[in-house]
Amino acid sequence: MIVSTNAGGTGTATLVLTINPPTPVINSTLTATGQVGVAFNYQITATNSPTSFNATGLPAGLSVNTGTGLISGTPTTNTGSPFSVSLSATNAGGTGTATLVLTINPPTPVITSALTATGQVGVAFNYQITATNSPTSYNATGLPAGLSVNTGTGLISGTPTTNT
């Protein structure tokens, strides 16, 4: 109750006073990495008991649970990576924000070239490794003597010196 008095008397009223908590501060790590086609989870965390969360700017395939702050799903693209995702956490005291830098890597390469090849000792040989999803390097192990792989192009070449 609040009171005010003067020579004419006393006035009273009931004051309803609400004390809000401090605004949330997002304290989860602000970088994350995922991969196209692979399940992804990221938990938004914040101080001061948020009652709701949000995330905007997520890549296709990901969504946020506004009640728990869990970002989850399976990314379907990495076009635009890294993504600047706007995070928020809200309580009665206000909304705290932060930016998550989310990198989505491309899917794993899948080798598409033939998996058998025939060469002959003393005769020049070439074999091109091919793969999906834009590989950045190639390799081959266990090659016969005289053959080598160009790790930048995927070309196996040379002249075999032995058949064992």
Secondary structure as a PSIPRED ss2 file (coil, helix, strand):
# PSIPRED VFORMAT (PSIPRED V4.0)

   1 M C   1.000  0.000  0.000
   2 I E   0.000  0.000  1.000
   3 V E   0.000  0.000  1.000
   4 S E   0.000  0.000  1.000
   5 T E   0.000  0.000  1.000
   6 N E   0.000  0.000  1.000
   7 A C   1.000  0.000  0.000
   8 G C   1.000  0.000  0.000
   9 G E   0.000  0.000  1.000
  10 T E   0.000  0.000  1.000
  11 G E   0.000  0.000  1.000
  12 T E   0.000  0.000  1.000
  13 A E   0.000  0.000  1.000
  14 T C   1.000  0.000  0.000
  15 L C   1.000  0.000  0.000
  16 V C   1.000  0.000  0.000
  17 L C   1.000  0.000  0.000
  18 T C   1.000  0.000  0.000
  19 I C   1.000  0.000  0.000
  20 N C   1.000  0.000  0.000
  21 P C   1.000  0.000  0.000
  22 P C   1.000  0.000  0.000
  23 T C   1.000  0.000  0.000
  24 P C   1.000  0.000  0.000
  25 V C   1.000  0.000  0.000
  26 I E   0.000  0.000  1.000
  27 N C   1.000  0.000  0.000
  28 S C   1.000  0.000  0.000
  29 T C   1.000  0.000  0.000
  30 L C   1.000  0.000  0.000
  31 T E   0.000  0.000  1.000
  32 A E   0.000  0.000  1.000
  33 T E   0.000  0.000  1.000
  34 G E   0.000  0.000  1.000
  35 Q E   0.000  0.000  1.000
  36 V C   1.000  0.000  0.000
  37 G C   1.000  0.000  0.000
  38 V C   1.000  0.000  0.000
  39 A C   1.000  0.000  0.000
  40 F E   0.000  0.000  1.000
  41 N E   0.000  0.000  1.000
  42 Y E   0.000  0.000  1.000
  43 Q E   0.000  0.000  1.000
  44 I C   1.000  0.000  0.000
  45 T C   1.000  0.000  0.000
  46 A E   0.000  0.000  1.000
  47 T C   1.000  0.000  0.000
  48 N C   1.000  0.000  0.000
  49 S C   1.000  0.000  0.000
  50 P C   1.000  0.000  0.000
  51 T C   1.000  0.000  0.000
  52 S E   0.000  0.000  1.000
  53 F E   0.000  0.000  1.000
  54 N E   0.000  0.000  1.000
  55 A E   0.000  0.000  1.000
  56 T E   0.000  0.000  1.000
  57 G C   1.000  0.000  0.000
  58 L C   1.000  0.000  0.000
  59 P C   1.000  0.000  0.000
  60 A C   1.000  0.000  0.000
  61 G C   1.000  0.000  0.000
  62 L E   0.000  0.000  1.000
  63 S E   0.000  0.000  1.000
  64 V E   0.000  0.000  1.000
  65 N C   1.000  0.000  0.000
  66 T C   1.000  0.000  0.000
  67 G C   1.000  0.000  0.000
  68 T C   1.000  0.000  0.000
  69 G C   1.000  0.000  0.000
  70 L E   0.000  0.000  1.000
  71 I E   0.000  0.000  1.000
  72 S E   0.000  0.000  1.000
  73 G E   0.000  0.000  1.000
  74 T C   1.000  0.000  0.000
  75 P C   1.000  0.000  0.000
  76 T C   1.000  0.000  0.000
  77 T C   1.000  0.000  0.000
  78 N C   1.000  0.000  0.000
  79 T C   1.000  0.000  0.000
  80 G C   1.000  0.000  0.000
  81 S C   1.000  0.000  0.000
  82 P C   1.000  0.000  0.000
  83 F E   0.000  0.000  1.000
  84 S E   0.000  0.000  1.000
  85 V E   0.000  0.000  1.000
  86 S E   0.000  0.000  1.000
  87 L E   0.000  0.000  1.000
  88 S E   0.000  0.000  1.000
  89 A E   0.000  0.000  1.000
  90 T E   0.000  0.000  1.000
  91 N E   0.000  0.000  1.000
  92 A C   1.000  0.000  0.000
  93 G C   1.000  0.000  0.000
  94 G E   0.000  0.000  1.000
  95 T E   0.000  0.000  1.000
  96 G E   0.000  0.000  1.000
  97 T E   0.000  0.000  1.000
  98 A E   0.000  0.000  1.000
  99 T E   0.000  0.000  1.000
 100 L E   0.000  0.000  1.000
 101 V E   0.000  0.000  1.000
 102 L E   0.000  0.000  1.000
 103 T E   0.000  0.000  1.000
 104 I E   0.000  0.000  1.000
 105 N E   0.000  0.000  1.000
 106 P C   1.000  0.000  0.000
 107 P C   1.000  0.000  0.000
 108 T C   1.000  0.000  0.000
 109 P C   1.000  0.000  0.000
 110 V C   1.000  0.000  0.000
 111 I E   0.000  0.000  1.000
 112 T C   1.000  0.000  0.000
 113 S C   1.000  0.000  0.000
 114 A C   1.000  0.000  0.000
 115 L C   1.000  0.000  0.000
 116 T C   1.000  0.000  0.000
 117 A C   1.000  0.000  0.000
 118 T C   1.000  0.000  0.000
 119 G C   1.000  0.000  0.000
 120 Q C   1.000  0.000  0.000
 121 V C   1.000  0.000  0.000
 122 G C   1.000  0.000  0.000
 123 V C   1.000  0.000  0.000
 124 A C   1.000  0.000  0.000
 125 F E   0.000  0.000  1.000
 126 N E   0.000  0.000  1.000
 127 Y E   0.000  0.000  1.000
 128 Q E   0.000  0.000  1.000
 129 I C   1.000  0.000  0.000
 130 T C   1.000  0.000  0.000
 131 A E   0.000  0.000  1.000
 132 T C   1.000  0.000  0.000
 133 N C   1.000  0.000  0.000
 134 S C   1.000  0.000  0.000
 135 P C   1.000  0.000  0.000
 136 T C   1.000  0.000  0.000
 137 S C   1.000  0.000  0.000
 138 Y C   1.000  0.000  0.000
 139 N C   1.000  0.000  0.000
 140 A C   1.000  0.000  0.000
 141 T C   1.000  0.000  0.000
 142 G C   1.000  0.000  0.000
 143 L C   1.000  0.000  0.000
 144 P C   1.000  0.000  0.000
 145 A C   1.000  0.000  0.000
 146 G C   1.000  0.000  0.000
 147 L E   0.000  0.000  1.000
 148 S E   0.000  0.000  1.000
 149 V E   0.000  0.000  1.000
 150 N C   1.000  0.000  0.000
 151 T C   1.000  0.000  0.000
 152 G C   1.000  0.000  0.000
 153 T C   1.000  0.000  0.000
 154 G C   1.000  0.000  0.000
 155 L E   0.000  0.000  1.000
 156 I E   0.000  0.000  1.000
 157 S E   0.000  0.000  1.000
 158 G E   0.000  0.000  1.000
 159 T C   1.000  0.000  0.000
 160 P C   1.000  0.000  0.000
 161 T C   1.000  0.000  0.000
 162 T C   1.000  0.000  0.000
 163 N C   1.000  0.000  0.000
 164 T C   1.000  0.000  0.000
